[in-house]
Amino acid sequence: MEFNHSAAITSIQHLTAVNTEGLGYDEAIVRETLAVAQADQLAAPKNQEEFQKFIVQKCSDSMQRYTYMRLIDPKHFKNFFVREFDSNLLLVLCTTLNEQVFQNEAFNNATEQEFIATFLAAIFESP
């Protein structure tokens, strides 16, 4: 199956709407974007280590990383950013946000910028 970049963008836009408008997202496209097997569960990470492992080891590009980040309710980040934040992870995340939002007209909008502000606030509030 060929990767459908346009469908992945649409799916991320729907992920944004999950919390703001109560809409769902296309799980098949998200699984394809993240290269997650059907048997694997799509769920928010339980802790910072699980989040870091998935972002760094499982996700091979910024589209995958951003898709994974958008699957997580922004309020949930405060629940697992409770330890000192790894500087290498911060660089990976900043690069992801830059590539997928600030340099991407499809996502550079108020909703995605609000997500980034909420996400960064959770990091800044961590020890």
trRosetta pair geometry for C-beta under 8 A, 3 or more apart (Angstrom, degrees):
i j d omega theta_ij theta_ji phi_ij phi_ji
1 32 7.1 -86 111 -129 133 127
3 8 7.4 1 177 -33 92 130
3 32 6.7 167 -122 156 72 109
3 33 7.8 102 -151 -99 103 53
4 7 3.7 33 114 19 121 118
4 8 6.5 158 95 -20 67 82
4 29 7.1 -70 69 -130 113 103
4 32 7.5 35 32 115 88 147
5 8 5.6 -54 -151 33 34 114
5 9 6.6 36 152 -20 66 101
5 63 7.6 -81 -136 -128 85 162
6 9 5.7 -51 -152 32 33 112
6 10 6.5 33 150 -17 64 105
7 10 5.5 -52 -149 38 36 114
7 11 6.3 41 150 -24 66 104
7 26 7.3 -71 176 78 100 152
7 29 5.0 -132 143 -128 107 132
8 11 5.5 -52 -149 34 33 115
8 12 6.6 33 153 -19 65 101
8 29 6.0 -169 -90 170 52 105
8 32 7.5 -119 -82 91 98 99
8 33 4.4 124 -126 -94 114 122
8 63 6.2 41 140 175 144 126
8 67 6.8 -66 -171 -82 101 135
9 12 5.9 -53 -151 34 32 109
9 13 6.5 33 150 -18 64 104
9 106 5.3 -23 -165 147 131 156
9 107 7.7 -126 -149 -50 93 98
10 13 5.6 -55 -152 36 33 113
10 14 6.5 33 149 -18 65 104
10 26 7.6 31 106 13 101 131
10 29 7.5 -31 75 150 94 168
11 14 5.5 -55 -151 37 34 112
11 15 6.5 42 148 -26 66 99
11 25 5.5 78 -164 -171 78 104
11 26 5.0 -94 -106 49 102 99
11 29 4.2 -160 -66 104 144 128
11 30 5.5 -169 169 -63 140 76
11 33 6.6 -155 71 -21 146 143
11 67 7.2 24 104 -132 113 113
12 15 5.3 -43 -148 27 38 116
12 16 6.8 46 150 -22 62 96
12 66 6.7 19 -128 122 141 105
12 67 5.7 -100 -87 -102 102 74
12 70 5.5 90 -148 54 83 166
12 107 7.0 -30 117 -94 132 121
13 16 5.7 -45 -159 27 36 116
13 17 6.9 32 145 -15 62 106
13 106 7.6 -90 -63 162 117 99
13 107 7.8 -138 -79 -96 82 78
14 17 5.3 -56 -151 38 41 113
14 18 6.9 65 147 -44 65 84
14 23 5.9 -106 -157 118 81 120
14 24 6.9 -1 167 106 118 40
14 25 4.2 143 111 -109 114 76
14 26 6.6 86 56 -2 158 79
15 18 5.6 -26 -159 -5 39 118
15 25 4.9 24 -73 -85 66 148
15 30 7.4 109 -69 -95 120 125
15 67 7.3 148 -16 -150 161 63
15 70 4.1 87 119 137 140 115
15 71 6.2 -70 -144 -79 133 49
16 19 7.5 -74 -180 39 35 90
16 20 6.4 -8 150 14 72 124
16 70 6.5 -50 -62 -158 66 124
16 111 5.3 79 -178 140 132 132
16 112 6.7 -61 -105 -73 138 75
16 115 7.1 -94 -120 -48 95 140
17 20 5.7 -78 -132 59 40 94
17 21 4.3 -32 -165 41 89 114
17 22 7.7 -51 155 45 80 31
17 23 4.0 2 125 43 118 121
17 25 7.9 146 58 -71 91 84
18 21 7.8 14 -24 54 6 70
18 22 7.3 20 -168 -137 35 14
18 23 6.0 -90 -83 74 42 62
18 24 6.6 52 -106 -119 90 27
18 25 6.0 -45 -61 -29 117 103
19 73 6.3 129 -87 -127 132 81
19 74 7.3 -115 37 9 178 97
20 111 6.5 -59 -42 -136 164 123
25 29 7.7 -111 160 62 89 106
25 30 6.0 62 130 -43 123 130
26 29 4.2 43 103 17 116 113
26 30 6.6 158 90 -15 62 86
27 30 5.5 -57 -145 40 35 112
27 31 6.1 37 156 -21 69 105
27 42 6.9 -156 -144 14 100 154
28 31 5.8 -52 -147 36 29 111
28 32 6.4 29 153 -18 63 107
29 32 5.5 -53 -147 38 33 112
29 33 6.2 36 153 -22 66 105
30 33 5.6 -52 -145 36 31 113
30 34 6.2 12 161 -2 66 111
30 36 7.7 -13 125 33 76 125
30 42 6.7 56 118 -122 129 154
30 67 6.2 172 -141 176 78 120
30 71 6.9 107 -164 -85 137 117
31 34 6.2 -66 -141 50 26 98
31 35 7.9 94 163 -86 55 3
31 36 4.7 -101 -144 66 72 94
31 37 7.7 -77 -169 84 113 4
31 38 6.8 45 -170 -86 156 55
31 42 7.1 -102 -80 -60 84 126
32 35 7.3 21 -172 -76 30 44
33 63 6.5 -112 -165 137 106 103
33 64 6.1 174 152 -102 79 66
33 67 4.8 165 125 -97 136 175
34 42 7.9 126 49 -110 157 105
34 58 7.4 17 -178 142 91 115
34 59 7.1 -54 -139 -96 75 85
34 64 5.5 119 -112 -149 54 92
34 67 5.9 -139 -62 100 92 128
34 68 6.0 106 -109 -70 120 93
35 58 7.6 -168 72 175 103 86
35 60 7.6 31 11 5 143 113
35 64 7.2 -21 9 -118 96 134
36 40 4.8 -116 -177 76 94 132
36 42 6.5 102 119 -78 164 89
37 40 4.7 100 60 -5 80 103
42 71 6.4 -109 177 -162 106 145
44 71 7.2 -169 -82 119 67 91
44 72 4.8 104 -120 -121 96 87
44 73 6.8 -42 -83 19 143 83
44 76 5.1 -59 -163 162 152 162
45 48 7.7 104 123 -86 135 13
45 50 3.8 170 -158 100 107 109
45 51 4.0 -158 47 -63 165 74
45 54 6.5 -144 -77 9 122 134
45 72 7.2 -25 15 -98 82 134
45 80 6.1 -155 101 102 100 178
46 50 5.4 71 41 12 75 155
46 80 7.0 138 130 -100 29 132
47 50 5.2 99 55 9 70 101
47 51 7.2 -129 103 -3 38 92
47 80 4.8 179 -141 -146 32 111
48 51 5.5 -56 -150 38 34 114
48 52 6.1 32 155 -19 69 108
48 80 4.9 172 -51 152 63 91
48 81 5.8 102 -91 -99 114 45
48 82 6.8 -146 -27 32 123 68
48 83 5.7 -134 39 35 154 104
48 85 7.8 -125 -155 -109 141 66
49 52 5.7 -54 -144 38 30 110
49 53 6.2 33 156 -22 64 107
50 53 5.8 -52 -144 34 28 113
50 54 6.5 25 158 -15 62 106
50 80 7.7 -68 47 -166 99 151
51 54 6.2 -62 -153 37 27 106
51 55 6.2 20 157 -15 65 113
51 72 7.9 17 -115 -71 114 161
51 80 6.2 134 -18 114 131 140
52 55 5.8 -59 -141 41 29 109
52 56 5.7 8 168 -3 68 117
52 86 6.5 67 -122 28 144 140
52 89 5.2 -62 -124 -104 105 140
53 56 6.5 -65 -134 47 19 97
53 57 5.4 -23 -177 22 62 122
53 58 7.2 57 134 -12 68 101
54 57 7.0 -62 -110 54 14 84
54 58 4.7 -29 -154 29 56 130
54 59 6.6 57 148 -18 67 98
54 68 6.2 -175 134 -168 120 152
55 58 7.5 22 -20 47 11 88
55 59 5.5 -28 -150 28 36 128
55 65 5.5 62 -148 -131 83 98
55 68 6.6 -164 -90 89 72 145
55 69 7.7 50 -101 -61 113 92
55 89 6.9 80 88 -146 138 97
55 92 6.4 126 144 119 115 136
55 93 7.3 -10 -176 -75 151 86
56 59 7.5 36 -14 47 8 89
56 88 8.0 49 -107 123 134 108
56 89 6.8 -77 -58 -104 118 85
56 92 6.4 -112 -93 -73 82 178
58 64 7.7 -141 119 152 78 132
58 68 7.9 112 90 -82 118 154
59 64 3.8 178 -146 112 92 115
59 65 4.4 124 142 -68 155 70
59 68 5.9 -103 -71 -5 135 141
60 64 6.0 66 39 21 60 151
61 64 5.4 99 58 11 68 100
61 65 7.2 -132 105 -3 36 93
62 65 5.4 -54 -142 40 38 113
62 66 6.0 35 160 -19 71 106
62 95 6.6 -118 -94 125 121 85
62 96 4.4 176 -141 -125 90 67
62 99 4.2 30 132 80 172 138
62 100 5.2 -159 147 -43 109 104
63 66 6.1 -56 -144 39 26 106
63 67 6.2 30 155 -21 62 108
63 100 6.6 149 -93 -101 48 115
64 67 5.7 -55 -146 36 29 113
64 68 6.3 29 156 -18 64 106
65 68 5.8 -58 -152 36 29 111
65 69 6.3 29 153 -19 65 107
65 92 7.1 -146 -132 155 158 100
65 93 7.5 -153 164 -108 132 55
65 96 4.4 -93 101 -120 134 142
65 100 7.8 -151 77 -26 91 145
66 69 5.5 -52 -145 36 34 113
66 70 6.2 30 156 -17 67 107
66 96 5.5 178 -59 172 85 106
66 97 7.5 138 -100 -87 105 46
66 99 8.0 -136 -40 83 131 91
66 100 4.0 -162 -62 169 159 176
66 101 7.6 170 -131 -37 138 87
66 107 7.9 -15 170 -134 149 171
67 70 6.0 -61 -149 38 28 107
67 71 6.8 38 150 -31 62 100
68 71 5.7 -47 -157 19 34 116
68 72 7.4 26 151 -16 61 102
69 72 6.2 -63 -166 31 37 108
69 93 7.8 114 -87 -136 143 96
69 96 7.3 128 -13 131 143 143
69 119 7.0 22 -178 -116 123 146
70 115 7.1 3 -108 -167 83 156
72 76 5.3 -118 177 68 95 129
72 77 6.6 96 130 -60 129 82
73 76 4.5 96 68 -13 88 108
74 77 6.1 -32 -168 3 46 113
74 115 5.9 -140 -82 -139 131 71
74 118 4.2 31 176 120 136 140
74 119 6.2 -94 -137 -63 95 71
74 122 7.6 -162 179 -30 73 135
75 78 6.5 -43 -177 21 50 110
75 79 7.8 52 134 -20 65 102
75 118 7.8 -53 -65 177 50 128
76 79 5.3 -49 -166 24 54 120
76 80 7.1 13 154 4 78 103
77 80 6.8 -81 -156 47 35 85
77 81 5.7 15 164 -9 77 118
77 118 7.5 130 36 136 134 87
77 119 5.9 133 -44 -129 173 62
77 122 3.7 67 113 142 115 171
77 123 7.6 -46 160 -46 127 67
78 81 6.4 -59 -123 44 27 98
78 122 4.7 -119 -69 -128 66 101
78 125 6.7 -4 -124 79 95 136
79 82 7.7 -39 158 -40 30 111
81 85 6.5 8 -158 -85 103 106
81 122 5.2 116 33 150 144 94
81 123 5.8 -109 -159 -99 157 47
81 125 7.3 96 101 75 119 82
81 126 4.0 -91 150 -75 98 129
82 126 6.4 -123 -86 -135 14 92
82 127 7.0 37 171 -1 42 104
83 126 7.0 -6 62 -178 29 116
83 127 6.3 -48 -161 49 23 115
84 126 7.4 140 -121 138 18 107
84 127 5.5 -65 -71 98 57 96
85 89 6.8 -119 177 71 80 117
85 90 6.0 77 141 -58 115 112
85 123 5.7 67 -106 -160 161 89
85 126 5.1 100 -46 87 107 139
85 127 7.9 162 -17 69 76 57
86 89 4.1 75 80 8 105 110
86 90 6.8 -172 94 -12 55 83
87 90 5.3 -49 -149 33 37 117
87 91 6.6 41 152 -20 65 100
88 91 5.7 -50 -153 33 35 112
88 92 6.6 36 150 -18 65 103
89 92 5.6 -53 -150 36 36 113
89 93 6.2 33 153 -18 68 107
90 93 5.7 -57 -145 39 30 110
90 94 6.2 31 156 -19 66 107
90 123 7.0 121 -110 -169 100 145
91 94 5.8 -52 -142 37 29 110
91 95 6.3 31 157 -18 63 106
92 95 5.9 -57 -151 37 28 112
92 96 6.4 31 150 -22 63 108
93 96 5.5 -52 -148 35 33 115
93 97 6.3 30 156 -17 66 104
93 119 7.9 -154 177 149 128 127
93 123 7.8 170 95 -76 159 152
94 97 5.8 -53 -145 38 31 108
94 98 6.2 33 154 -20 64 108
95 98 5.7 -57 -147 37 29 113
95 99 6.2 21 159 -13 66 110
96 99 6.1 -62 -144 41 26 104
96 100 5.8 -5 170 5 66 119
97 100 6.4 -67 -128 51 22 93
97 101 5.4 -24 -174 26 64 119
97 102 6.8 54 137 -8 73 102
97 116 5.5 104 -151 -121 130 118
97 119 7.8 -174 -89 82 133 144
98 101 7.3 -61 -108 53 9 79
98 102 5.0 -39 -143 44 51 122
98 103 6.0 40 156 -8 68 108
99 102 7.9 18 -15 51 13 82
99 103 5.6 -35 -131 49 33 122
99 104 6.9 49 149 -33 46 112
100 103 7.9 40 1 54 14 83
100 104 5.5 -28 -171 8 29 146
100 107 5.9 -5 153 57 71 160
101 104 6.0 -51 -96 46 9 102
101 107 4.7 -94 -112 116 59 115
101 108 5.5 118 172 -87 62 65
101 112 4.9 -173 -127 144 116 129
101 113 7.0 148 173 -74 134 61
101 116 6.2 -140 66 -55 172 134
102 108 6.0 86 -121 -104 24 114
103 108 7.8 152 27 -58 11 127
104 107 4.7 27 98 33 114 101
104 108 6.0 159 78 -29 56 93
105 108 5.7 -54 -122 31 30 111
107 112 4.7 96 173 -77 86 170
108 112 6.7 -91 -105 69 21 133
108 113 7.4 51 -161 -53 54 101
109 112 5.5 86 54 17 71 99
109 113 6.9 -137 98 -5 32 96
110 113 5.6 -60 -142 42 29 112
110 114 6.2 34 157 -24 66 105
111 114 5.8 -53 -151 32 28 112
111 115 6.7 32 148 -20 61 102
112 115 5.4 -46 -151 31 38 116
112 116 6.6 41 149 -20 65 101
113 116 5.5 -48 -149 34 36 114
113 117 6.5 39 150 -20 65 102
114 117 5.6 -50 -148 35 34 113
114 118 6.4 33 153 -17 66 105
115 118 5.8 -58 -150 39 30 110
115 119 6.1 31 153 -20 66 110
116 119 5.6 -56 -143 39 30 113
116 120 6.1 25 160 -14 66 108
117 120 6.1 -56 -142 41 26 106
117 121 6.2 32 155 -24 62 107
118 121 5.7 -53 -148 32 28 115
118 122 6.8 32 152 -21 61 102
119 122 5.9 -55 -159 29 31 112
119 123 6.9 26 148 -14 64 104
120 123 5.5 -52 -151 36 40 112
120 124 6.1 38 152 -19 71 106
121 124 5.7 -54 -142 39 31 110
121 125 6.2 28 158 -17 65 109
122 125 6.0 -59 -146 39 27 108
122 126 7.0 40 150 -37 60 97
123 126 5.7 -45 -159 10 36 115
